[in-house]
Amino acid sequence: HRALIHGAKIESTSFIGMGATILDDAIIETGGMVAAGSLVTKGKVVKKGELWAGNPAKYFRALTQEEMDY
């Protein structure tokens, strides 16, 4: 889906949207979500249950339990 992952740690069951870019030393924890087209800059940590979006990406909101289950 044209996502670019460069030197980042992507944990299992995390979600990376189409066209997202994840840069060096960033961590997307299990259950974290990055929106399509977002740019996660160096060293950022997307924690479990968080949705990050934008360019550069920033915390947008907490995911609902229904979203995490899906």
SULVEN-V734922 format. One record per backbone hydrogen bond with DSSP energy under -1.0 kcal/mol. NH is the residue of the N-H (numbers start at 1). CO is the residue of the C=O. E is the energy in kcal/mol with one decimal. If there is no record, write none. Layout:
nh=<NH | NH>
co=<CO | CO>
e=<E | E>
//
This chain:
nh=<4 | 6 | 9 | 11 | 14 | 15 | 17 | 19 | 20 | 21 | 22 | 23 | 25 | 26 | 27 | 28 | 29 | 32 | 33 | 34 | 35 | 37 | 38 | 39 | 40 | 43 | 44 | 46 | 49 | 50 | 51 | 52 | 53 | 57 | 58 | 60 | 61 | 63 | 68 | 69 | 70>
co=<20 | 22 | 26 | 28 | 11 | 32 | 34 | 1 | 17 | 38 | 4 | 40 | 7 | 23 | 44 | 9 | 46 | 29 | 50 | 15 | 52 | 18 | 35 | 54 | 21 | 24 | 41 | 27 | 31 | 47 | 61 | 33 | 58 | 39 | 53 | 51 | 51 | 49 | 64 | 65 | 66>
e=<-2.7 | -3.0 | -2.8 | -2.7 | -1.4 | -2.5 | -2.2 | -1.7 | -1.7 | -3.0 | -3.1 | -2.5 | -2.6 | -1.7 | -2.4 | -2.7 | -2.8 | -2.7 | -2.4 | -2.6 | -2.7 | -1.6 | -1.7 | -2.1 | -3.0 | -1.9 | -1.8 | -2.9 | -1.3 | -1.9 | -2.5 | -2.4 | -2.0 | -3.7 | -1.9 | -3.0 | -1.4 | -3.2 | -2.2 | -2.4 | -1.8>
//
